[in-house]
């Protein structure tokens, strides 16, 4: 039975238009609800419950005039419908606040997610976020796997909290980037505003062994359970948003992982000697083979596309 059907049943119940089976069903519902929740529904005011009690008491008094009795009973019935609507509304809210939504950018894709509060999340390839259908009133909690750039609408009464592996990032309203493809190698970079990053716990300073605050152009790297603070070029750190690959002394092994996510392919190495080659370069909106040709020319590294989705890198070494 849907919520709407249940409310219609209650309305028929209060007007005396239910069958005997329906009456037993409603009676059983309220008896069961009283056992689970002895206090009145918090969404219905104390005054309403007092009016209901008074109306029922008056209805049971001998000698009460029938018209007054009908009037009071109508008030009681109306308030009972309000109580049921409050119960149904609370039930819907509780259900929606527990329901999780997951948004994913598959390898080779990128996506933008607009949250209910107006905040925007830009997902990099191979990344996903999970969040409740309705945020809790005390906090806006998000779980991230991969990399995302956040533009958070300011709300001091409802902090925005992002959980990534062992880290919790907490803001009131700002923009920042989190790279968390590995639980033990996480980077948080700030574009605007101030960001609090904590190790474990609920993101509060009191509940965390390590807490650090970041200002614009600052980045914290979490590796081997330790924080390292540095300054970054935020445009480079978030270049992926403009479909730009940015490599700065990046090991070829890491470049291979990035290319795999970026283009949705498998990158393999035929020679272990080249995995530590350091790659520099910026590639904006280029196809995979264009990037591979540039790397091959600059670093004496060969490549072979064996299938549409698999690339093998090989060679004798690096020219750097």
Secondary structure, DSSP 8 states (H G I E B T S, - for coil): --HHHHHHHHHHHHTT---HHHHHHHHHHHHHHHHH--S--TTS-HHHHHHHHHHHHHHHSTT--HHHHHHHHHHHHHHHHHHHHHHHHHHHHHHHHH-EEEEEE-TT--EEEE-TTS-EEEE-TTEEEEEESS-BTTEEEEEEEEEEEEE----TTSEEEEEETTEEEEESS-EEEEEEEETTEEEEEEEES-EEEEESTTS-GGG-S-EEEE-TTEEEEEETTEEEEEE--HHHHTGGGGTEEEEEEEEHHHHHHHHHHHHT-EEEES-GGGTT-EEEEEEES--HHHHHHHHHHHHT-EEEEEETTEEEEE-S----
